[in-house]
Amino acid sequence: MPKNIAIFASGSGSNAENIIQYFRNNPGFNFPVIVSNNPDAYVHERARKAGVRSVCFSKADFLDGAPVVNLLRELNIDQIVLAGFLLKIPETLIREYPSGIINIHPALLPKYGGKGMYGHRVHEAVALAHERESGITIHYVNEKYDDGNIIFQAKCQLDTSDTPDSIAQKVHQLEYIYFPQVIENLWKD
């Protein structure tokens, strides 16, 4: 039986698209739905092009949790991957999927994590601090932002000429390489 994995995304969906393409010819993994909280997110267009159903729930639906859980049960979802999803995951979902929700963060946690630290904000903070390295962290999701047990980290070197944009490019390359591999290694039978 293939693993049924839901991808949650709030923005452009480049990581979601990359994951779906990576597993396109792998019968052990199925991505039946992309779930979003943003009806205008470009991830819906990426889902359409990939032939994957996309569903948008309101913030109230996510806070309640039940509408989302009901859809995931209907689709027999085994695990959830957060790929640029900006809402805090409600306890209802965490209880439904203990150790079954993972997130990717665009920095080396525990640095530059927590509420409000996402996307370009992270890269700006890294550049402002004159860090010599940055990277990605893939971790389990718990009740707190960016606080779950770390599964994997990958680093990239930075130099004084790096800007938030160039840091973002380096970090995105790590995301595209490693996120699908970690999913595969973590949840293969």
Backbone bond lengths (Angstrom), bond angles and torsions (degrees), N, CA, C in turn:
res aa  C-N    CA-C-N  psi(-1)  N-CA   C-N-CA  omega(-1)  CA-C   N-CA-C  phi
1 M - - - 1.464 - - 1.521 109.64 -
2 P 1.322 117.18 128.29 1.466 118.60 176.89 1.529 111.07 -70.20
3 K 1.323 115.04 153.21 1.457 121.32 172.96 1.518 107.90 -75.23
4 N 1.316 116.47 129.29 1.457 121.60 174.61 1.523 108.01 -95.73
5 I 1.317 116.39 116.26 1.456 121.95 -174.78 1.522 109.64 -120.95
6 A 1.328 115.64 128.47 1.462 121.66 174.03 1.524 108.25 -93.87
7 I 1.309 116.18 137.59 1.459 121.72 174.58 1.525 107.56 -105.12
8 F 1.327 116.38 129.86 1.460 122.23 175.07 1.525 107.49 -105.83
9 A 1.333 117.17 129.84 1.465 121.72 -179.40 1.522 109.76 -147.49
10 S 1.326 115.66 148.54 1.465 121.19 -179.30 1.520 113.96 -115.81
11 G 1.319 117.57 -12.44 1.467 119.49 -171.26 1.509 114.14 -125.12
12 S 1.333 115.14 -129.84 1.464 119.84 -172.89 1.524 112.75 -70.42
13 G 1.327 117.68 -29.35 1.461 119.99 175.56 1.510 115.62 83.81
14 S 1.332 118.59 20.67 1.463 118.85 -179.32 1.527 111.69 -64.62
15 N 1.325 118.13 -37.77 1.464 119.51 176.64 1.525 111.11 -67.83
16 A 1.326 117.13 -40.07 1.468 120.35 177.56 1.526 110.42 -59.53
17 E 1.325 116.38 -46.60 1.467 120.72 178.75 1.528 110.86 -61.53
18 N 1.316 117.14 -43.54 1.459 121.30 -179.73 1.531 111.01 -61.38
19 I 1.324 116.94 -42.58 1.461 121.16 179.42 1.530 110.33 -63.25
20 I 1.316 116.82 -47.06 1.464 120.93 -179.15 1.532 110.41 -61.47
21 Q 1.325 117.46 -42.92 1.464 120.50 178.60 1.530 111.63 -64.94
22 Y 1.319 116.59 -40.47 1.468 121.00 -179.90 1.536 110.86 -58.47
23 F 1.323 116.49 -40.22 1.474 120.94 -175.52 1.525 112.90 -95.46
24 R 1.317 118.14 7.47 1.465 122.06 -174.57 1.530 112.41 -50.93
25 N 1.310 118.30 -40.15 1.467 121.12 -177.12 1.523 112.53 -111.59
26 N 1.313 117.03 25.00 1.463 122.07 179.09 1.523 108.19 -109.37
27 P 1.331 118.14 105.91 1.462 120.59 -176.09 1.532 113.80 -69.32
28 G 1.314 117.71 -7.92 1.469 120.49 -179.42 1.512 114.21 -82.56
29 F 1.350 116.48 -7.48 1.462 120.35 -176.34 1.518 110.23 -135.49
30 N 1.321 115.23 135.76 1.454 121.91 -179.77 1.529 108.07 -131.53
31 F 1.320 116.94 136.30 1.462 122.66 179.68 1.525 108.39 -120.21
32 P 1.340 116.97 83.96 1.456 119.86 -173.39 1.524 115.28 -77.37
33 V 1.351 117.72 -14.33 1.466 118.29 -175.46 1.526 111.16 -156.03
34 I 1.327 113.09 145.09 1.462 121.05 166.36 1.517 106.22 -112.16
35 V 1.313 115.70 127.48 1.460 122.55 -178.22 1.524 107.82 -108.69
36 S 1.326 115.43 135.56 1.458 120.40 -179.40 1.522 110.71 -136.29
37 N 1.322 114.26 163.12 1.460 121.23 172.47 1.527 110.58 -110.51
38 N 1.336 116.95 4.65 1.456 121.75 -174.00 1.527 109.71 -126.43
39 P 1.330 117.83 106.73 1.465 119.44 -177.36 1.524 113.29 -64.63
40 D 1.333 117.75 -21.70 1.462 121.48 -178.41 1.524 113.31 -96.29
41 A 1.320 118.05 3.18 1.466 121.34 -177.44 1.533 110.50 -65.63
42 Y 1.311 115.89 140.26 1.461 120.88 179.72 1.532 112.17 -67.10
43 V 1.331 116.40 -16.74 1.466 119.87 178.48 1.534 111.05 -56.97
44 H 1.334 118.12 -29.32 1.473 120.24 178.94 1.531 110.91 -65.71
45 E 1.319 117.00 -38.05 1.470 120.84 177.00 1.527 110.27 -68.14
46 R 1.330 116.46 -41.33 1.473 119.54 177.65 1.535 110.12 -62.17
47 A 1.330 116.33 -40.89 1.467 120.57 178.07 1.521 110.24 -61.41
48 R 1.331 116.98 -45.92 1.467 121.21 -179.64 1.522 110.43 -58.08
49 K 1.340 116.13 -46.54 1.470 120.46 -179.18 1.527 111.58 -64.14
50 A 1.325 116.59 -31.09 1.470 120.60 -179.36 1.530 112.39 -87.30
51 G 1.328 116.77 -3.82 1.461 120.16 -178.90 1.517 113.27 73.34
52 V 1.325 116.30 29.60 1.465 121.89 179.89 1.531 108.53 -111.74
53 R 1.292 115.70 135.67 1.465 121.11 177.41 1.526 109.48 -64.03
54 S 1.342 116.85 138.75 1.460 119.97 172.25 1.523 108.51 -124.83
55 V 1.322 114.04 141.40 1.461 121.67 -177.09 1.520 108.20 -131.85
56 C 1.320 115.78 138.54 1.457 120.26 177.82 1.528 109.41 -115.00
57 F 1.319 114.99 131.07 1.453 121.61 175.30 1.522 108.99 -115.90
58 S 1.307 115.91 149.29 1.460 120.31 176.75 1.533 110.03 -74.45
59 K 1.313 115.79 164.74 1.457 120.48 176.55 1.527 110.07 -58.93
60 A 1.333 116.53 -38.95 1.472 120.82 178.26 1.530 110.98 -61.92
61 D 1.337 117.36 -40.29 1.469 120.51 177.12 1.523 110.97 -62.44
62 F 1.340 116.51 -40.71 1.464 119.77 178.31 1.518 111.15 -66.72
63 L 1.323 117.32 -42.50 1.468 120.10 179.70 1.519 111.00 -63.13
64 D 1.326 115.97 -40.00 1.461 120.64 176.36 1.527 109.99 -65.84
65 G 1.309 115.60 -44.46 1.461 121.61 177.63 1.518 114.59 87.79
66 A 1.314 117.79 -38.10 1.469 121.23 -174.28 1.520 113.61 -59.13
67 P 1.345 120.54 -45.57 1.472 118.67 179.85 1.528 112.59 -59.78
68 V 1.315 116.57 -38.00 1.462 120.57 -179.84 1.528 109.89 -70.00
69 V 1.332 116.64 -47.25 1.467 121.17 179.34 1.527 109.99 -58.65
70 N 1.323 117.33 -41.75 1.471 120.23 -179.29 1.526 111.57 -60.60
71 L 1.345 117.05 -43.07 1.466 119.70 177.70 1.528 110.25 -63.60
72 L 1.320 117.02 -44.99 1.460 120.37 -177.93 1.529 111.34 -63.55
73 R 1.311 117.13 -38.19 1.479 120.06 175.87 1.524 110.78 -65.28
74 E 1.336 115.82 -42.76 1.464 120.81 179.95 1.531 111.03 -58.38
75 L 1.325 116.20 -35.11 1.462 121.48 -178.30 1.529 112.93 -94.01
76 N 1.334 116.67 6.78 1.474 121.89 -179.64 1.526 112.57 53.16
77 I 1.325 116.20 46.60 1.462 121.56 -178.62 1.532 109.18 -73.50
78 D 1.334 114.80 130.72 1.467 121.72 178.81 1.523 112.82 -92.49
79 Q 1.335 116.33 -38.28 1.458 121.89 -177.13 1.522 109.98 -143.46
80 I 1.355 113.88 164.75 1.461 121.06 179.05 1.525 108.62 -128.12
81 V 1.333 115.28 135.48 1.461 122.27 175.70 1.528 107.50 -115.45
82 L 1.314 116.50 124.14 1.462 121.27 174.42 1.525 107.69 -92.17
83 A 1.312 116.57 119.26 1.463 121.89 -177.70 1.527 108.10 -126.31
84 G 1.328 115.40 78.36 1.455 119.58 -176.35 1.509 111.89 79.74
85 F 1.315 116.29 38.95 1.467 121.28 178.08 1.520 107.78 -98.50
86 L 1.334 116.90 127.56 1.458 120.40 -167.87 1.525 116.01 -100.96
87 L 1.316 118.80 -7.30 1.458 119.31 177.14 1.521 110.57 -89.54
88 K 1.313 115.31 149.38 1.461 120.55 173.89 1.528 108.15 -69.05
89 I 1.310 116.11 136.12 1.466 121.08 -178.82 1.532 108.72 -75.79
90 P 1.334 117.52 126.94 1.464 119.67 -178.08 1.537 111.80 -71.49
91 E 1.323 114.76 155.04 1.466 120.27 -179.34 1.519 112.19 -58.62
92 T 1.333 118.00 -29.94 1.468 121.40 177.75 1.525 110.62 -56.23
93 L 1.327 116.42 -45.73 1.467 120.39 179.41 1.526 111.84 -71.19
94 I 1.322 116.61 -38.06 1.467 120.03 179.46 1.529 110.24 -63.94
95 R 1.323 116.50 -39.94 1.481 119.55 177.15 1.525 111.33 -67.36
96 E 1.319 116.78 -37.28 1.469 121.62 -179.76 1.532 111.59 -68.87
97 Y 1.339 116.56 -31.98 1.467 121.93 -176.93 1.530 111.07 -128.13
98 P 1.331 117.66 63.89 1.465 118.86 178.79 1.530 109.67 -64.75
99 S 1.300 116.91 129.49 1.472 123.00 -176.11 1.528 111.77 57.01
100 G 1.311 116.87 25.62 1.457 120.70 -178.54 1.511 113.75 -123.61
101 I 1.347 116.56 12.00 1.462 121.21 177.37 1.522 107.51 -126.39
102 I 1.342 115.55 125.71 1.461 118.61 176.66 1.524 109.74 -123.07
103 N 1.319 114.50 155.45 1.457 122.31 -179.22 1.521 109.24 -132.14
104 I 1.316 115.57 153.75 1.462 120.79 170.92 1.518 107.71 -113.57
105 H 1.333 115.21 133.59 1.462 121.30 179.71 1.529 108.48 -119.64
106 P 1.349 118.21 137.00 1.461 120.70 -174.20 1.536 114.74 -85.08
107 A 1.320 116.38 44.78 1.472 122.17 175.76 1.519 107.38 -162.74
108 L 1.307 114.65 173.71 1.466 120.68 -179.96 1.522 108.97 -92.26
109 L 1.330 115.24 91.00 1.464 119.76 179.09 1.525 109.36 -59.29
110 P 1.309 119.08 147.55 1.463 126.86 13.42 1.522 115.26 -83.54
111 K 1.330 118.89 -0.61 1.462 120.11 177.18 1.528 110.66 -70.06
112 Y 1.304 116.46 143.79 1.455 124.75 170.73 1.527 113.41 58.95
113 G 1.319 115.45 38.79 1.458 120.47 176.48 1.520 109.82 -118.75
114 G 1.315 115.57 179.50 1.459 121.65 176.98 1.510 112.15 104.63
115 K 1.315 114.55 179.53 1.465 121.28 -176.84 1.530 110.58 -57.95
116 G 1.313 115.88 132.83 1.454 121.57 177.76 1.516 114.60 84.56
117 M 1.326 117.49 -7.29 1.470 120.39 -179.71 1.532 109.02 -99.46
118 Y 1.323 114.44 94.02 1.457 120.32 178.89 1.518 108.98 -149.47
119 G 1.304 115.69 158.35 1.454 122.52 174.02 1.516 114.07 51.86
120 H 1.323 115.19 -133.42 1.462 121.34 -173.73 1.531 111.98 -64.72
121 R 1.319 117.72 -27.30 1.468 120.70 177.48 1.529 111.03 -57.37
122 V 1.313 115.68 -39.49 1.467 120.28 179.52 1.523 109.90 -64.66
123 H 1.316 117.57 -47.02 1.461 121.25 -177.77 1.529 111.50 -65.52
124 E 1.324 116.09 -35.11 1.470 119.67 175.62 1.526 110.71 -63.97
125 A 1.324 117.11 -43.61 1.466 120.79 179.68 1.526 111.45 -65.14
126 V 1.322 116.79 -39.62 1.467 121.39 178.38 1.533 109.96 -63.27
127 A 1.332 117.08 -45.07 1.464 121.12 179.94 1.530 110.92 -65.15
128 L 1.319 116.96 -43.33 1.462 121.76 -179.76 1.529 111.86 -61.47
129 A 1.329 116.42 -33.64 1.469 121.31 -179.99 1.529 112.47 -83.04
130 H 1.330 117.17 -1.92 1.475 122.32 -179.69 1.535 111.63 55.32
131 E 1.324 115.24 43.01 1.464 120.07 178.37 1.528 109.66 -65.05
132 R 1.311 115.46 149.60 1.468 121.53 178.81 1.533 111.62 -93.05
133 E 1.346 115.48 -11.67 1.465 119.78 176.63 1.520 109.42 -151.22
134 S 1.294 114.56 156.84 1.459 122.16 172.04 1.515 106.11 -142.60
135 G 1.319 116.81 -164.29 1.456 118.45 179.55 1.506 112.01 161.97
136 I 1.322 114.20 -153.54 1.464 121.34 -179.81 1.521 109.64 -127.05
137 T 1.310 114.37 152.88 1.458 121.81 172.19 1.518 107.80 -130.04
138 I 1.317 116.46 127.73 1.462 121.84 172.61 1.516 105.55 -108.34
139 H 1.336 115.64 126.81 1.464 119.43 -173.20 1.525 111.13 -144.87
140 Y 1.328 114.61 159.51 1.462 120.06 172.66 1.518 109.10 -71.18
141 V 1.311 116.17 151.67 1.459 122.12 179.49 1.522 108.94 -96.02
142 N 1.335 114.88 132.87 1.463 120.62 171.16 1.525 108.24 -126.52
143 E 1.333 116.55 -160.90 1.458 121.17 -173.53 1.530 113.41 -72.77
144 K 1.332 118.58 -11.28 1.462 121.53 -177.29 1.531 109.36 -114.14
145 Y 1.330 115.33 151.63 1.461 119.89 177.15 1.531 110.89 -61.88
146 D 1.314 116.40 128.50 1.471 123.44 170.63 1.525 113.74 53.24
147 D 1.326 116.62 36.27 1.460 121.06 -173.08 1.527 113.54 -116.55
148 G 1.315 118.77 -10.94 1.466 121.09 -176.44 1.520 112.39 -68.13
149 N 1.323 114.95 164.56 1.470 120.82 -179.50 1.526 110.89 -56.43
150 I 1.327 114.67 135.94 1.463 121.58 -179.07 1.528 109.81 -77.29
151 I 1.326 115.20 131.73 1.457 123.06 177.45 1.521 110.38 -95.61
152 F 1.349 115.78 -42.11 1.467 120.22 -171.80 1.523 109.67 -159.05
153 Q 1.331 115.69 144.53 1.462 121.46 170.78 1.529 108.87 -135.05
154 A 1.319 115.90 146.54 1.464 122.43 172.25 1.523 106.83 -134.32
155 K 1.327 115.95 142.92 1.460 121.64 -174.44 1.522 111.24 -114.41
156 C 1.331 113.63 154.27 1.463 121.53 169.30 1.522 107.45 -132.74
157 Q 1.306 115.41 144.36 1.462 120.96 -179.81 1.530 110.08 -81.73
158 L 1.317 114.92 143.92 1.461 121.58 177.51 1.522 109.26 -119.81
159 D 1.327 115.03 155.33 1.460 118.24 173.60 1.525 109.11 -131.95
160 T 1.313 116.31 176.92 1.463 120.70 -172.72 1.522 113.04 -64.37
161 S 1.313 118.11 -19.18 1.472 120.11 179.53 1.533 112.43 -85.45
162 D 1.331 118.34 -7.77 1.462 120.26 -178.48 1.528 111.47 -68.23
163 T 1.303 114.87 136.98 1.461 123.31 176.17 1.532 107.98 -109.52
164 P 1.326 118.67 169.21 1.463 118.57 174.15 1.537 112.80 -53.43
165 D 1.330 117.13 -37.13 1.471 119.89 179.47 1.527 112.23 -67.98
166 S 1.323 117.20 -42.78 1.472 118.64 -179.75 1.532 110.85 -71.09
167 I 1.330 116.62 -32.85 1.473 119.60 174.85 1.524 109.06 -64.21
168 A 1.320 116.40 -43.70 1.474 120.43 178.69 1.517 111.12 -57.91
169 Q 1.334 117.75 -42.32 1.467 120.73 179.71 1.522 111.16 -62.77
170 K 1.326 116.61 -43.44 1.467 120.08 179.23 1.523 111.08 -63.86
171 V 1.326 116.41 -42.42 1.464 121.03 -178.73 1.527 110.34 -68.32
172 H 1.334 117.60 -41.21 1.472 120.29 178.24 1.523 111.20 -59.35
173 Q 1.304 117.66 -39.09 1.464 120.18 178.52 1.532 110.63 -60.84
174 L 1.321 116.72 -41.56 1.472 120.08 176.97 1.529 110.70 -63.56
175 E 1.336 116.15 -42.40 1.468 119.98 179.55 1.522 110.97 -58.80
176 Y 1.323 116.57 -47.92 1.455 121.00 -176.08 1.530 111.83 -65.20
177 I 1.320 117.22 -35.23 1.463 120.73 179.40 1.523 111.47 -74.42
178 Y 1.331 116.74 -50.68 1.462 120.37 -165.90 1.527 116.28 -93.80
179 F 1.327 119.10 -29.68 1.461 119.12 -174.41 1.531 111.72 -60.31
180 P 1.347 119.52 -49.70 1.471 118.25 178.18 1.528 112.76 -62.01
181 Q 1.333 117.08 -37.47 1.468 120.12 -179.97 1.526 111.37 -63.37
182 V 1.325 116.51 -41.72 1.469 120.13 179.55 1.521 110.16 -65.80
183 I 1.322 117.23 -42.46 1.468 120.58 176.86 1.528 109.92 -57.84
184 E 1.311 116.36 -47.18 1.465 121.36 -179.00 1.522 111.33 -61.19
185 N 1.322 116.97 -47.85 1.463 120.63 -177.64 1.516 112.24 -69.63
186 L 1.315 117.21 -33.49 1.467 121.25 -177.48 1.521 111.74 -73.31
187 W 1.326 116.98 -38.99 1.458 119.40 -170.50 1.522 115.66 -117.53
188 K 1.327 117.23 11.50 1.472 116.44 176.37 1.525 109.23 -72.67
189 D 1.314 115.61 150.81 1.474 120.04 179.81 1.495 111.61 -74.98
